[in-house]
Every structure is written in C-alpha cells, then in structure tokens.
C-alpha cells in the first residue's frame, strides 16, 4: 500500500513538474513575440536583472521598456487569470460531481459581468477617476459580489433534500445567464459610444488592458483564491463519494461548500473584472487532466492551476499573432477551442447514458 502511495506521489510530482516546465517555456515565448520581437535570451536577461543578476549585461533599451511596461504585466495577468479559471472550474466540478460544470455555465461569469457592466455604464455618476486604482478596485469588488450572488442563487435553487440536482443547477445557470444578458443589454441601451466600444471588447475577453496598478490590488486576491481552493483538495476527494459519506468521515459539508463557492466566486469575479468574459478554460483543463492522468484532486487542482495558465498563455499568443498587427479577443480563441470540446463532452455523456 505504501509503495502504491509513493508511486502515485512520485507520478503527481512528475506531472506537476512537467506542466511547470511547459508553462515557463510558453511564458518566455509569449514575452518574446509581438509587434516588437525580443530574443528569448534578452527576455531571460531582463527578467534576471530585475532579480539583481547579470547587471553587467546590456540589452536594447526599447526591449526593456516594452517588456517591463507592456508584456510583463500582461503575462502575469494572463497566468493569474488562467490559473484562477482552471482551478475554479476544477473545484466546482468536484464539488458538484459533474464534469460539465464550469464557472460561466452556472452563472458565475454572467453575474460578475453584469455587475461590472453596470458600473462601467452608470459609474460615471460616482466621483471616481475612470483610470484610478480606486475605480479598478470598485470594479473588482462588484465583480466578486455579482459572481458570488449568482453562484449562491444557483446552489440554493438546485438543492433538493440536501443534495444538488445537476440538471436543475445547469438550467438555473442558463436562466441566470439569460438574466445577466438582459441586464447587460439594458446597460448597452444607455451606454455612450466610448462605453459601448469598451464593453464590446470587454465582453469578448481582452487582456490588453493589463497594468501594474490593476495587478497591485488583484494579484493578491487571485493568489489567495487559488491557494484557498487548493487547500480543499482532500475534502473534495471525499465529496466524490457523496455528501453523506463526506459528512460521516468528518467533513463539515455545508461550511466546506460555502467556502469553496466563495473562493471560486472571488477567483472568477476578479478575473472577469480584469479581462472580461473568458469561457471554457474552467471546463476544458480539469477534464483533460482527469482523462490524461487520474481524478485525485490532490493532482487535479494544482495541475488545473498550471494547465489553465498554460492554455491562456498559448491562447493569448494566438490572439496577438494570428491577425497581427491587430489582435483577436481572447474569448474568441478559447471559445473556438472550448465549444467543440464541450459538445464532445455532451455527446460522450449521452453515449454512456444510452449504454
């Protein structure tokens, strides 16, 4: 038994190390490509110089400015958002015991988006500078509140005799997304031209607005949310047996559910406030990890952090280069990958049910 556990721990470490290497490689590549091409060697030297190393090595000034002011905050934001969406989707799937559950599917993203859009359109009445840190902090706060409210409504309405009815959960999520769409449509009706242009790019997903000011407030919250969800990996393993079984093994079921939902809403809400709606990351990544390796959440959750970040970094590279010098909305790229994958999941679930 000890040998089996040791083998599984070694395999988990090997998988996480491999994903980490892939993420680092993709990150360096992403930092090097764009309108201004920067050699990977220069990228590595600039990053090391920020850590106090290789001070004597000189690099082109333009490369350092582009990397430090534009690409570095963007890649950090991309990694944090991808990690947050990946681990949130993984945790919610484990909590509801269904691989079809995804933050945007059950209304989290829609609730966050509608709250943020209302602030974008009607927030001009507030005595806050549009580009100030206080305004961005307000966006992140209302995004978290909107996402958490939507999630709790879905959870409450889908609960039957202490258990979650997955069919009702998904239908409630669809209804809430429709309601969020109506609220967003109402906001569009009153939006001016500049707000409408901002809103259009924002609802399709946009990583181009990354700044150090935004990350100062958002990064600690996203790291906290991801770390909080990782903490519940053992409890989520017990949830796979059923809520009653988890309760009898000592898990405080309701408290655990609430905390996981709060952390997931925080992660998704802050992500939505930074980049807009980016779908399917939380659906695709956890499922690929479970199918490729195994379903132990002590692997799935941390691997979803790395896999989500890796997927979004690669999607961002595609979005920035495929129609260069223009840029595709990041949500379009992830949807082109995720939508067929989601249809495949549904067909697979249907086939298993028929068998």
N, C-alpha and C positions, 0 to 999 in steps of 0.2 A: 504493500500500500504506500509506504514511504517512497519507494522507488518510482511509483506512478506519479505521485505528487511532485517529486523532484524533477521528473521528466517534463511534466506539464509546466512547472515554473520556469524551467530552462527554455522550453519552447516559447512561452509567453515573453520572456526576456529577449529572445532572439527575434521574435516578430516585431516587438516594440523598437528594438534597435534598428532593424531594417527599415521600418517606417520613418524613424527619426532621420536616418541617413538620406532616404528619398526626399524628405521634407527639406532638409538642409540644402541638398543639391538643387531642388526645384526653386528654393528661395534665392540662392546665388544666381541661378539662371534668370529668374524673373527680374532681379536687380540689374542685370546686365543688358537686357533688351528694352527697346523702346525707340522713341524718336531720336534720342541721343544714345548711341551704342557705347557701352562701357565694358572693357575687357573684364572677364571674371577675376583675373589677377588683381586689377585695380580695385574691384569691388572688395575683395578679401583684404587688401592692404588698407583701404579706407576704414573698413569695419574694425580691423585690428588696431589702427591708430586711435580710434575712439576709445579703445580699451587701454591705451597707453603704450602700445607696442609699435615697433617699426617707425618710430618718429623720424628717423633719418631718411626714409624712403620718400621720394617726391612723386606725386601724381598730378595729373592735369586739374587745374582749379575748377574748370567747368564741370568735370566729372564729379568732383567732391560736392559742389553746390547742388547739382541735380540729384545725386544720391542722398545727401543729407536732408534736403528741404522737401523733395517730392517723393522719391521712390521708397526711402526708408520708412517714413510714417505710413505710406500706403501698404507696404508689405507687412508691417507689424499689424495694421488694422485688418488686413486680409487674413493673416494667420489666426488672429484672435477671433474674428467672426466665424471663419471656417471651423475652428476648434469648438466654439460655443454652439454652433448649429449642429455639428456632428454629435457631440456628447449629449445635447438636449434631446435630439431625436432618439439616440440610443437609450437614454434613461426613460423617456416616455414610452417607447416600445416595450421595454422590460417591465415598466410599471403596469401598463395596460395589457401586457402579454399578447401583443399583436404586432407583426412586422409591418403592417400597413399604416400604423400611426406615425404622424410626422407633425412638427410644430405648426406648419401652415395649414395642414389638413384639418386640424381640430380647432382652428380659430385663433391660435396664439399670435401668429404674424398679422392676421387681419385686425385683431383687437389693438395691437401695437400701432399698426399702420394708420388706422382710422383716428386714433388719439393724436398721433404726430401730425397728420394732415390738418386736423382741426386747429392745432397750434400754429402750423405754417400759414394757414389762410387767415385765421382770426386773431393770431397772436400779435398782429401789428398794433392792436389796441393796448397792448401791455407796454409799460415804459422800460423796455429792454432793447439794447442794441442787437440787431439781427445777427451779427457775426461775433458777438461777445461770448465769453465762456459761460456766463450765466444763462444765456439763451440756449446754448447747446446742452447745458446741464438740465434745463427745464424739459427739453425735448426727450432726453434720456429718461427722465423721471416719469413723464406721462406715457412714454412707450412701455416702460416696465409696468405701470399701473394698468394700462389698457390690455396688455398681454396677460397679466395675472387675473384680471377680472374675467376676461374671455375664457381662460382655462378653468377657473373655478365654476363658471356657469356651465361649461360643457361637462365637467366632472359631476356636478350636482344633478343635472338633468339626466345623465346617463347612468346614475346609480339606482340599482334595484335590489332591495333587500340586502344592502351592504356590499353588493358586487357591481362591477362596472359592465354594463351591456355595450359591447363594442359596436354593434350595429347602430344603437341609439347615439353612441358617442360620435361616430363618424357623421351621421345625419345631422346631429346638433352642430357639429363643426361646420358642415356645409351651410346650415341656416345662419350661423353667426358670421361666416364669411360673406354671405349674401347681404346681411345687415350692415356689415362693415363696408361693403361695396356701395351700399345706398348712402351711408354717412359720407364716404369719400366723394360720391357723386354730388351730394348736396354742397360739399365744400368747393368742388370744382365750379359749381354754378356761380359762386360768389368770388372766385379767385380772379385776380388780375392777370395780365399777360406774363409777367415775370414769375408769379407764383405758379401759374399753370405750366410754364416751361420747367421750373424746378420740380414740380410734382410729377410731371411725365417721366423725367429721367429717374427720379427717386423711386417711383413705384415699379420700375423695371430693374432696379438694382444698380447702384452706382458707387464704385469705390474711389472715384476720382477726387472726392472732397476730403480726403484724409489730411489732417493737420496734427501737429504736436499738441495744440491746445485741446482738441477733441479727445485725444488719447490720454491726456493727463487725468481727466475725470473718468473716462470709460474703461481704460485698460485695467485698473484695479478691480472694478466691478465685474468685468468679464472673467478675469483670473479667479476671483472669489467664487463666482458662479460655477465655473468649470471644476475647481477644486472641491466645492461642496457636493457636486453631483458624483465625482469620483469616490467620495467618502462612502456613498451608499451602495457601492458595488456588491458587498456581501449580502446586504439586505435585499437587493434586487434579485440575487440568486435564489433567495428563499421565496420571494414573491412568485417565481416561476412555478412553484409547487401549488400556489393558490393562496389567497389572503388568509383563509382559516388556518392553513398549515403554517404560514409565516407567523401568525399570531401565537400559535401553540409552541413555536420554537423560541419565543421571547421577543419578537419584533413588535414594536408599537406601531401597528399598521396605519392608523389614521394620521398620527403625527409624522410618520415617515412619508406618507403620500403628500401631505401638505408641504413638507419641506422640499421634497423633490420638485413639486409643482412650482413652488416659489423660486427655487434656483433656476429651473428651466425657463420660467417666465422672465426672470431677470436677464438670463443669457440671451434669450431671443429678443426681448424688448430693447435692450441696449444695442444689440446687433442691428435691429430694424431702424433704430434712431440714427445709426451711423451710416448705413448703406442702403436703406430701403428694403424692399422685399426680395429675398433670395431664396427661392424654393428648392426642394428636393435634396439638398445636402444632407439634412437630417433623416431622410428616407433611404437614400442610396448607400451611404457609407456604412451604417451599422449592419445593414443586411448583407453587404458584400463581405464584411468581416466575419459575420456568423457563418455564412456559407463557405468561405475560404478556409477558416480556421476552426473555431469552436464557439459555443454560446455562453461560456463562462464570462460573466460581466466584469470580472477582475481583469480580463483581457479586452472585452468588447468596449468598455467605456474609455480606458486610456487609448486604445487603438482608434476609437472614433474621434478623439481629440486630434490625434496626428493625421488620421485619414481625412477628416473634414478640412483641416488646414491645408493638406496636400492637394485635395480636389479643388479648393477655391483658389489656391495659388496658380494651379495649372489653368483653371478656367479664366483667371484674370490675365494670364499671359496670352491666351487665345483671344480674349476680348480686346486686348490692346494692340495685337499684331495682325489679326486676320484682315482688318479693313483699314490698316494704318495709312495715313496719319489720323483717321477718325478712330472712334472707339465704340465697340458694341456694349450695350448694357449687360452687366454681368449676369443678371437674372435670366436673360435670353439664352446665354450659353448653358447655364445649369439646367434650365427647363428643357433645352434640346437633348441633353443627356438624361435627365431625370424622368421626363414624361414617358418615353418609351419603356424605361426600366419599370416605372410604376404600373404601366399596362401589363408588362410581363409578369409582375408580381400578382396582379389580379387574375390573370389567366392561369397562372400556376396554382393559386389558391382555389380557383374554380375547378381545375382538373383534379386536384386532390380531394375536393369535396365530392365530386362525381364518382371517384374511385372508392 
